[in-house]
Amino acid sequence: MSFLWAIIAGLIIGLLAKLVVPGRQPIPLWLTTILGIIGAVAGNALATAFGVRDTGGIDWIRHVLQIGVAALLIALVTPFWARRHA
């Protein structure tokens, strides 16, 4: 069941990251989800390193880090994907 939650979280984080990145990102939904999953894992690692992974209430800093890493990954991957499929 945790695998399914990782996919759902990756999809949500990836879509939010696409909203943060300016311009159009012509990457498929499956790639958005994978980059969202990677961003979630890396964002959790950063939050743990900074000591802000678990806070009292909603972990806003952790979520911002997850979306930020996913947005960075989408911004880096999009030009390669667009060039490959042009």
Secondary structure as the mmCIF struct_conf table of DSSP 4:
data_model
#
loop_
_struct_conf.conf_type_id
_struct_conf.id
_struct_conf.beg_label_comp_id
_struct_conf.beg_label_asym_id
_struct_conf.beg_label_seq_id
_struct_conf.end_label_comp_id
_struct_conf.end_label_asym_id
_struct_conf.end_label_seq_id
HELX_RH_AL_P HELX_RH_AL_P1 SER A 2 VAL A 20
BEND BEND1 VAL A 21 GLY A 23
HELX_RH_AL_P HELX_RH_AL_P2 LEU A 29 PHE A 50
TURN_TY1_P TURN_TY1_P1 GLY A 51 GLY A 51
BEND BEND2 ARG A 53 ASP A 54
BEND BEND3 GLY A 56 GLY A 57
HELX_RH_AL_P HELX_RH_AL_P3 TRP A 60 ARG A 84
TURN_TY1_P TURN_TY1_P2 HIS A 85 HIS A 85
#
